[in-house]
């Protein structure tokens, strides 16, 4: 698993820097070829890494099936999602930008940028699908978001964050045993993460607010306000490169695969919807014995044991619904609801 994570981290850094910075700046005639290489890595290679990690999960948990059912369901969900969203759709349609389209509100300003000039950042998309790119991609974006939030209402945040998310959720679950890439998992979990948890938990509101402000500004631009589209794109690109790419890749190496989930704008919005719909972890199925295995299993540093000892439900906005705590409980006190 660490080998697969190394491919993800260093492959993303190398291909991203070469195709997005080095080639356009110094070898512009090769820009299209390297950009295609970047898209293939973002889709096919990442899809293979996710599916490969899921197969390893099944191999690791096959002997304890009854105690790993939530994790096995996540692995299966991510495998199906990766195959459809990252591999099948791009190859079948010949359109390789689905990764940007299939991210739920408010992760990016994709639909507003598309409405403004048919571009997303510097990539022209209006000519896709025989010149119907804007209409088709807006329809895909709308249908995908409607489906995500509708299913979240019925099945909670787990549906997206622990079964569908192709951003970093899929890697966090299918390559879980490999994190962190460098250093001790115990030191990461019990020393590093507790120290930065408050910062990351606060960051979710900052990033949600920042994305909502960007959405508002793009909406104002579409309405005729005197705002520079180039400046907005630069700000969002810097935010993406620093906090949604480089910092997350660093987190893969030194912290946890779920680090981005602490401040993901879409995850924050989905968690609010999930909480309103009753998404929670029940802790009253049987008597808690205080062993703490649920806390050890939780990558989001939620104090599940404290609630379980009181028989209270766990409805933290940090909960991604992975079910690791449910699988870990030796007396079946917990239930995802």
NUKOL-247022 format. One line per 10 residues: number of its first residue (from 1); for each residue x, z, y of N, C-alpha, C. Coordinates in steps of 0.1 Angstrom, whole numbers, plus 5000, padded with zeros to 4 digits. Example, Ala and Ser with C-alpha at 12.3 -4.5 7.8 and 13.67 -1.06 7.14 Angstrom:
2
1) 5132 5078 4943 5123 5078 4955 5132 5078 4967; 5128 5071 4978 5137 5071 4989 5129 5079 5000 $
END
This chain:
337
1) 5008 5000 4988 5000 5000 5000 5009 5000 5013; 5020 5007 5012 5029 5007 5024 5035 4993 5026; 5037 4986 5015 5042 4973 5016 5032 4964 5023; 5019 4965 5020 5009 4957 5026 5007 4961 5041; 5008 4974 5044 5007 4978 5058 5019 4973 5066; 5031 4972 5060 5043 4967 5067 5040 4952 5070; 5034 4945 5061 5031 4930 5063 5022 4930 5075; 5012 4938 5075 5002 4938 5086 5008 4941 5099; 5016 4952 5100 5021 4957 5113 5032 4947 5118; 5042 4944 5110 5053 4936 5115 5049 4921 5116 $
11) 5040 4917 5107 5035 4903 5108 5027 4901 5120; 5018 4911 5124 5010 4910 5136 5019 4909 5148; 5029 4918 5149 5038 4919 5160 5045 4906 5162; 5051 4901 5151 5060 4889 5151 5052 4877 5155; 5041 4874 5148 5033 4862 5150 5026 4863 5163; 5021 4875 5167 5015 4877 5180 5024 4874 5192; 5036 4880 5191 5046 4877 5202 5050 4863 5203; 5053 4857 5191 5058 4843 5191 5048 4834 5196; 5035 4835 5191 5025 4825 5194 5019 4827 5207; 5018 4840 5212 5011 4843 5225 5021 4843 5237 $
21) 5034 4846 5234 5043 4847 5245 5055 4838 5245; 5063 4839 5234 5075 4831 5233 5073 4816 5233; 5064 4811 5225 5062 4796 5224 5056 4791 5236; 5045 4797 5242 5039 4791 5254 5049 4791 5266; 5058 4801 5266 5067 4802 5277 5079 4793 5276; 5084 4791 5264 5097 4783 5262 5095 4771 5254; 5085 4770 5246 5084 4758 5237 5069 4753 5237; 5064 4749 5249 5049 4747 5250 5045 4735 5241; 5053 4726 5237 5049 4715 5228 5045 4720 5214; 5050 4732 5210 5046 4738 5197 5035 4748 5198 $
31) 5029 4750 5210 5019 4760 5212 5008 4759 5202; 5002 4747 5201 4990 4746 5192 4993 4749 5178; 5005 4745 5173 5009 4748 5159 5010 4763 5157; 5017 4770 5166 5019 4784 5164 5006 4792 5166; 4997 4787 5175 4985 4794 5177 4976 4793 5164; 4977 4781 5157 4970 4780 5145 4976 4789 5134; 4989 4791 5134 4995 4801 5125 4990 4815 5128; 4989 4818 5140 4983 4831 5145 4969 4833 5139; 4961 4823 5141 4947 4824 5136 4946 4825 5121; 4955 4818 5114 4955 4819 5099 4959 4833 5095 $
41) 4969 4839 5102 4973 4853 5099 4961 4862 5102; 4955 4861 5113 4944 4870 5117 4932 4869 5108; 4930 4858 5101 4919 4856 5092 4923 4857 5078; 4929 4846 5073 4932 4845 5058 4941 4856 5053; 4953 4858 5060 4962 4868 5055 4956 4882 5056; 4950 4885 5067 4944 4899 5068 4933 4901 5058; 4925 4890 5056 4915 4891 5046 4920 4894 5032; 4931 4887 5029 4938 4889 5016 4943 4904 5015; 4949 4909 5026 4954 4922 5026 4943 4933 5024; 4931 4930 5030 4920 4939 5028 4915 4939 5014 $
51) 4913 4927 5009 4908 4926 4995 4918 4931 4985; 4931 4929 4987 4941 4934 4979 4941 4949 4979; 4940 4955 4991 4939 4970 4992 4927 4975 4985; 4916 4968 4986 4904 4973 4979 4905 4973 4964; 4912 4963 4959 4915 4962 4944 4923 4974 4940; 4933 4978 4948 4942 4989 4945 4933 5002 4945; 4924 5003 4955 4915 5015 4956 4907 5016 4943; 4902 5005 4938 4894 5006 4925 4904 5010 4914; 4916 5005 4914 4925 5009 4903 4929 5024 4904; 4929 5029 4916 4933 5043 4918 4921 5053 4914 $
61) 4909 5048 4916 4897 5057 4915 4889 5054 4902; 4893 5045 4894 4885 5041 4882 4883 5053 4873; 4893 5061 4872 4892 5073 4863 4884 5084 4868; 4881 5084 4881 4873 5095 4887 4861 5088 4894; 4854 5079 4888 4844 5071 4894 4833 5080 4901; 4828 5090 4894 4817 5098 4899 4821 5105 4912; 4834 5108 4913 4839 5115 4925 4844 5106 4936; 4843 5093 4934 4849 5084 4944 4839 5073 4947; 4826 5075 4945 4816 5065 4947 4815 5060 4961; 4816 5069 4971 4815 5065 4985 4827 5056 4989 $
71) 4839 5060 4984 4851 5052 4987 4850 5038 4980; 4845 5038 4968 4844 5025 4961 4834 5016 4968; 4823 5022 4973 4813 5014 4980 4819 5008 4993; 4827 5016 5000 4834 5011 5012 4844 5000 5008; 4851 5001 4998 4861 4991 4994 4853 4978 4990; 4842 4979 4983 4834 4968 4980 4828 4961 4992; 4823 4969 5001 4817 4964 5014 4828 4957 5022; 4840 4963 5023 4850 4956 5031 4855 4943 5025; 4855 4943 5011 4860 4931 5004 4850 4920 5007; 4837 4922 5006 4827 4912 5008 4828 4907 5023 $
81) 4828 4917 5032 4829 4914 5046 4841 4906 5050; 4853 4910 5044 4865 4902 5047 4865 4888 5042; 4859 4887 5030 4858 4873 5024 4849 4864 5032; 4838 4870 5037 4828 4861 5044 4833 4859 5059; 4836 4870 5066 4839 4869 5080 4853 4863 5083; 4863 4867 5075 4876 4863 5078 4881 4850 5071; 4875 4848 5059 4879 4836 5051 4869 4825 5050; 4857 4828 5045 4847 4818 5042 4842 4811 5055; 4838 4819 5064 4832 4813 5077 4842 4803 5084; 4855 4808 5086 4864 4799 5093 4867 4786 5085 $
91) 4869 4788 5072 4873 4776 5064 4861 4766 5063; 4849 4772 5061 4837 4763 5059 4833 4756 5071; 4834 4763 5083 4830 4757 5095 4841 4749 5103; 4853 4752 5100 4865 4747 5107 4867 4753 5121; 4859 4764 5123 4861 4772 5136 4868 4785 5133; 4879 4787 5140 4888 4798 5136 4888 4810 5147; 4877 4811 5155 4877 4821 5165 4866 4832 5162; 4862 4832 5149 4851 4842 5146 4855 4856 5149; 4868 4859 5147 4872 4873 5149 4868 4878 5163; 4869 4869 5173 4865 4874 5186 4850 4874 5188 $
101) 4843 4866 5180 4828 4865 5182 4821 4877 5175; 4826 4880 5163 4820 4890 5154 4825 4904 5157; 4825 4908 5169 4828 4922 5173 4816 4927 5181; 4811 4939 5177 4799 4943 5183 4800 4949 5198; 4790 4948 5205 4789 4953 5219 4793 4968 5218; 4801 4973 5228 4807 4965 5240 4822 4964 5238; 4827 4959 5226 4841 4958 5224 4848 4948 5234; 4841 4937 5238 4847 4928 5247 4836 4921 5255; 4841 4914 5265 4832 4906 5274 4830 4892 5269; 4832 4890 5256 4832 4876 5251 4820 4868 5256 $
111) 4807 4872 5254 4796 4864 5258 4796 4860 5273; 4800 4870 5281 4800 4867 5296 4811 4857 5300; 4822 4859 5294 4833 4849 5297 4829 4835 5292; 4822 4835 5281 4818 4822 5275 4807 4815 5285; 4798 4823 5290 4788 4818 5299 4794 4814 5312; 4805 4820 5316 4812 4817 5329 4818 4803 5329; 4827 4800 5319 4834 4787 5319 4836 4782 5305; 4830 4788 5295 4832 4783 5282 4845 4787 5275; 4852 4796 5282 4865 4801 5277 4864 4816 5272; 4873 4820 5263 4875 4834 5261 4890 4836 5262 $
121) 4893 4844 5273 4907 4844 5278 4911 4830 5281; 4922 4825 5274 4927 4812 5278 4922 4801 5268; 4914 4805 5258 4910 4796 5248 4897 4789 5251; 4896 4776 5252 4884 4768 5255 4876 4767 5242; 4863 4772 5243 4855 4772 5231 4842 4763 5233; 4840 4757 5245 4828 4750 5247 4827 4737 5239; 4838 4732 5234 4838 4719 5227 4836 4721 5212; 4836 4733 5208 4834 4736 5193 4820 4732 5189; 4818 4730 5176 4805 4726 5171 4799 4714 5178; 4807 4703 5179 4803 4691 5185 4798 4692 5199 $
131) 4805 4701 5207 4802 4702 5221 4791 4713 5223; 4786 4719 5213 4776 4730 5214 4782 4744 5213; 4795 4745 5216 4801 4758 5213 4795 4770 5220; 4792 4768 5233 4786 4779 5241 4773 4784 5234; 4764 4775 5232 4751 4778 5226 4752 4784 5212; 4760 4778 5204 4761 4783 5190 4768 4796 5189; 4779 4798 5197 4786 4811 5196 4778 4822 5203; 4771 4819 5213 4762 4830 5219 4751 4834 5209; 4746 4824 5202 4736 4827 5192 4741 4835 5181; 4754 4832 5176 4760 4839 5165 4763 4854 5170 $
141) 4768 4855 5182 4771 4868 5188 4758 4877 5188; 4747 4871 5193 4735 4878 5195 4729 4882 5181; 4729 4873 5171 4724 4876 5158 4733 4887 5151; 4746 4886 5152 4755 4896 5146 4752 4910 5152; 4752 4911 5165 4750 4924 5171 4736 4929 5168; 4726 4921 5168 4713 4926 5165 4712 4931 5151; 4719 4924 5141 4719 4928 5127 4727 4941 5126; 4738 4943 5133 4747 4955 5132 4739 4967 5136; 4733 4966 5148 4726 4978 5154 4713 4981 5147; 4707 4971 5141 4694 4973 5134 4698 4980 5121 $
151) 4708 4976 5114 4712 4982 5101 4717 4996 5103; 4724 4998 5115 4730 5011 5118 4718 5021 5120; 4707 5017 5126 4695 5025 5128 4691 5031 5114; 4691 5022 5104 4686 5027 5091 4696 5033 5082; 4709 5029 5083 4719 5034 5074 4731 5041 5081; 4730 5043 5094 4740 5050 5101 4753 5042 5104; 4762 5049 5110 4775 5043 5115 4783 5038 5103; 4781 5044 5091 4788 5040 5079 4788 5025 5077; 4776 5019 5079 4774 5005 5076 4785 4997 5083; 4788 4999 5096 4797 4991 5103 4811 4996 5101 $
161) 4814 5009 5105 4827 5014 5106 4834 5016 5092; 4826 5017 5082 4832 5020 5068 4828 5009 5058; 4822 4998 5063 4819 4987 5053 4821 4973 5059; 4820 4972 5072 4820 4958 5078 4832 4956 5088; 4836 4966 5096 4845 4965 5107 4858 4958 5102; 4861 4946 5108 4873 4938 5105 4884 4941 5115; 4881 4950 5125 4891 4953 5134 4902 4961 5128; 4900 4974 5126 4910 4983 5120 4903 4992 5109; 4890 4993 5109 4883 5001 5099 4886 4997 5085; 4886 4983 5083 4889 4978 5069 4902 4982 5064 $
171) 4913 4981 5072 4926 4984 5068 4927 4999 5066; 4921 5007 5075 4921 5022 5074 4916 5027 5060; 4906 5020 5055 4900 5025 5043 4907 5019 5030; 4910 5006 5031 4915 5000 5019 4930 5002 5017; 4937 5007 5027 4951 5010 5026 4954 5024 5029; 4944 5033 5027 4944 5047 5031 4957 5054 5027; 4960 5053 5014 4971 5061 5008 4985 5057 5014; 4985 5045 5021 4998 5041 5026 5001 5046 5040; 4992 5052 5047 4994 5057 5060 5000 5072 5060; 5009 5075 5069 5015 5066 5079 5026 5058 5072 $
181) 5030 5047 5078 5040 5039 5072 5054 5046 5072; 5057 5054 5082 5069 5061 5083 5065 5076 5084; 5073 5085 5077 5071 5099 5078 5061 5104 5068; 5058 5117 5068 5050 5124 5059 5035 5124 5063; 5027 5121 5053 5012 5122 5056 5008 5136 5060; 5014 5146 5053 5010 5160 5056 5014 5163 5070; 5025 5159 5075 5030 5162 5089 5020 5155 5099; 5017 5143 5096 5008 5135 5104 4995 5142 5105; 4989 5146 5094 4976 5151 5094 4975 5165 5099; 4985 5174 5097 4984 5188 5100 4992 5192 5113 $
191) 5001 5183 5117 5009 5186 5129 5006 5177 5140; 5007 5164 5138 5006 5154 5149 4992 5152 5153; 4983 5148 5144 4969 5145 5148 4962 5156 5155; 4963 5169 5151 4956 5180 5158 4960 5181 5172; 4973 5177 5175 4978 5178 5189 4973 5167 5198; 4970 5156 5192 4965 5145 5201 4950 5142 5199; 4944 5150 5191 4929 5147 5188 4921 5148 5201; 4924 5158 5209 4916 5160 5221 4918 5148 5231; 4930 5143 5232 4933 5132 5240 4926 5120 5236; 4926 5117 5222 4920 5105 5217 4905 5107 5218 $
201) 4899 5119 5216 4885 5121 5217 4880 5119 5231; 4888 5122 5241 4884 5120 5255 4886 5105 5258; 4895 5099 5252 4898 5085 5255 4886 5076 5251; 4877 5080 5242 4866 5072 5238 4857 5070 5249; 4855 5080 5258 4846 5079 5269 4852 5070 5280; 4865 5072 5281 4873 5064 5291 4872 5049 5288; 4874 5046 5275 4874 5031 5271 4860 5026 5271; 4850 5034 5267 4836 5029 5268 4832 5026 5282; 4836 5035 5291 4833 5033 5306 4840 5021 5311; 4853 5019 5307 4861 5008 5312 4855 4995 5307 $
211) 4850 4994 5294 4844 4982 5289 4831 4979 5296; 4823 4990 5299 4810 4988 5306 4813 4983 5320; 4823 4988 5327 4826 4983 5340 4830 4969 5340; 4838 4965 5330 4842 4951 5328 4830 4942 5326; 4821 4947 5318 4808 4939 5316 4800 4938 5329; 4800 4948 5336 4793 4948 5349 4799 4938 5359; 4813 4938 5359 4820 4929 5368 4818 4915 5364; 4819 4912 5351 4816 4898 5347 4802 4894 5350; 4793 4903 5348 4779 4900 5352 4777 4897 5367; 4784 4905 5375 4784 4903 5389 4790 4889 5393 $
221) 4801 4886 5386 4808 4873 5388 4798 4861 5385; 4791 4863 5374 4781 4852 5370 4770 4851 5380; 4767 4863 5387 4756 4863 5397 4761 4858 5410; 4774 4854 5412 4779 4848 5424 4788 4857 5432; 4792 4869 5427 4800 4878 5435 4814 4872 5436; 4821 4876 5447 4834 4870 5449 4845 4879 5442; 4846 4876 5429 4855 4884 5420 4864 4873 5413; 4877 4877 5411 4886 4868 5405 4884 4869 5389; 4880 4858 5383 4879 4857 5369 4893 4859 5362; 4903 4853 5368 4917 4854 5363 4921 4869 5363 $
231) 4918 4876 5373 4922 4890 5374 4915 4899 5363; 4902 4896 5361 4894 4903 5351 4900 4900 5337; 4903 4888 5335 4909 4884 5322 4923 4890 5320; 4931 4891 5330 4944 4898 5329 4942 4913 5326; 4933 4919 5332 4931 4934 5330 4926 4936 5315; 4917 4927 5311 4912 4929 5297 4922 4926 5287; 4930 4915 5290 4941 4912 5280 4951 4923 5279; 4955 4929 5291 4965 4940 5291 4959 4952 5283; 4946 4955 5285 4940 4966 5277 4940 4963 5262; 4937 4950 5259 4937 4947 5245 4951 4948 5239 $
241) 4961 4942 5246 4975 4941 5240 4981 4955 5239; 4978 4964 5249 4985 4977 5249 4977 4987 5240; 4964 4988 5241 4957 4999 5235 4950 4994 5222; 4947 4982 5220 4939 4977 5209 4948 4969 5199; 4961 4967 5203 4970 4960 5194 4983 4968 5192; 4991 4969 5202 5004 4976 5201 5003 4991 5197; 4994 4998 5204 4993 5012 5202 4987 5015 5188; 4978 5006 5183 4972 5008 5170 4982 5005 5159; 4990 4994 5162 5001 4991 5152 5011 5003 5151; 5014 5009 5163 5023 5021 5163 5016 5032 5155 $
251) 5003 5034 5157 4996 5044 5150 4996 5042 5135; 4995 5029 5130 4996 5026 5116 5009 5031 5111; 5020 5029 5118 5033 5033 5114 5035 5048 5114; 5030 5055 5124 5033 5069 5126 5022 5079 5124; 5009 5074 5125 4998 5084 5125 4988 5081 5114; 4977 5075 5118 4967 5073 5108 4960 5059 5110; 4954 5053 5100 4947 5041 5101 4935 5042 5109; 4930 5054 5111 4917 5056 5118 4920 5060 5133; 4932 5059 5138 4935 5063 5151 4926 5056 5161; 4925 5043 5160 4917 5035 5170 4902 5039 5169 $
261) 4897 5044 5158 4883 5048 5157 4880 5059 5166; 4890 5067 5170 4887 5078 5180 4882 5073 5193; 4887 5061 5197 4883 5056 5211 4878 5042 5211; 4874 5037 5200 4868 5023 5199 4855 5023 5207; 4854 5014 5217 4841 5014 5225 4829 5011 5216; 4831 5001 5207 4820 4998 5198 4816 5009 5189; 4826 5016 5184 4824 5028 5176 4816 5039 5183; 4820 5041 5196 4813 5051 5204 4799 5047 5205; 4796 5035 5209 4782 5030 5211 4774 5031 5197; 4780 5027 5186 4774 5027 5173 4771 5042 5169 $
271) 4781 5051 5172 4779 5065 5169 4767 5071 5176; 4765 5067 5189 4754 5072 5196 4741 5067 5190; 4740 5055 5186 4728 5049 5180 4726 5056 5166; 4737 5058 5159 4736 5064 5146 4731 5079 5147; 4736 5086 5157 4732 5100 5158 4717 5100 5162; 4713 5092 5171 4698 5091 5174 4689 5088 5162; 4695 5080 5153 4687 5076 5141 4688 5086 5130; 4696 5097 5132 4697 5107 5121 4709 5107 5112; 4719 5099 5116 4732 5098 5108 4739 5112 5108; 4741 5117 5096 4748 5130 5095 4753 5132 5081 $
281) 4761 5143 5080 4765 5148 5067 4757 5161 5064; 4749 5161 5054 4742 5173 5050 4751 5182 5043; 4750 5195 5045 4759 5205 5039 4752 5215 5032; 4739 5213 5029 4731 5224 5023 4726 5221 5009; 4733 5212 5002 4728 5208 4988 4731 5219 4978; 4742 5226 4981 4746 5237 4972 4755 5247 4980; 4760 5257 4974 4767 5267 4982 4782 5263 4984; 4786 5263 4996 4800 5260 5000 4809 5271 4995; 4820 5267 4988 4830 5277 4983 4842 5279 4993; 4842 5272 5004 4852 5273 5014 4866 5268 5010 $
291) 4867 5259 5001 4880 5254 4996 4887 5245 5006; 4880 5239 5015 4886 5231 5026 4890 5217 5022; 4886 5213 5010 4889 5199 5005 4883 5188 5014; 4871 5192 5020 4864 5182 5028 4872 5180 5041; 4878 5190 5047 4886 5189 5059 4899 5181 5056; 4905 5184 5045 4917 5177 5041 4914 5162 5039; 4902 5158 5035 4899 5144 5032 4895 5137 5045; 4891 5144 5055 4886 5137 5067 4898 5132 5076; 4898 5119 5078 4908 5113 5087 4905 5115 5102; 4893 5119 5105 4889 5121 5119 4890 5135 5124 $
301) 4896 5144 5116 4899 5158 5120 4887 5166 5123; 4876 5163 5117 4863 5170 5119 4863 5183 5110; 4859 5194 5116 4859 5207 5109 4846 5208 5101; 4846 5201 5089 4834 5200 5081 4831 5214 5074; 4842 5220 5070 4841 5233 5063 4833 5243 5071; 4836 5244 5084 4830 5254 5092 4815 5252 5093; 4810 5240 5093 4796 5237 5093 4790 5239 5079; 4797 5235 5068 4792 5237 5055 4791 5252 5051; 4799 5260 5056 4798 5274 5053 4786 5281 5059; 4781 5274 5069 4768 5279 5076 4756 5271 5071 $
311) 4758 5260 5064 4747 5252 5059 4742 5243 5070; 4750 5240 5081 4746 5232 5092 4750 5217 5089; 4742 5208 5094 4746 5194 5093 4757 5190 5102; 4765 5180 5098 4776 5176 5106 4772 5162 5112; 4771 5162 5125 4767 5150 5132 4776 5147 5144; 4789 5149 5141 4799 5146 5151 4800 5131 5155; 4802 5128 5167 4803 5114 5172 4816 5108 5167; 4825 5116 5161 4837 5111 5156 4835 5106 5141; 4825 5110 5135 4823 5107 5121 4820 5092 5119; 4829 5086 5111 4827 5071 5108 4819 5069 5095 $
321) 4815 5079 5089 4806 5078 5077 4814 5073 5065; 4827 5075 5064 4834 5070 5052 4830 5077 5039; 4826 5089 5040 4821 5096 5029 4833 5103 5021; 4845 5103 5026 4856 5109 5019 4854 5124 5017; 4847 5131 5026 4844 5145 5024 4834 5147 5013; 4824 5138 5012 4814 5139 5001 4821 5137 4988; 4830 5127 4987 4837 5125 4974 4846 5137 4970; 4852 5143 4981 4862 5154 4978 4855 5167 4974; 4843 5170 4978 4837 5183 4976 4835 5185 4961; 4841 5196 4955 4841 5199 4941 4828 5204 4936 $
331) 4819 5209 4945 4806 5215 4941 4794 5207 4947; 4797 5195 4951 4786 5186 4956 4777 5193 4967; 4784 5200 4976 4776 5206 4987 4772 5195 4997; 4780 5185 4998 4778 5175 5009 4770 5162 5005; 4763 5157 5014 4756 5144 5012 4755 5136 5024; 4758 5123 5023 4757 5114 5035 4742 5111 5037; 4737 5112 5049 4723 5110 5051 4721 5100 5063 $
END
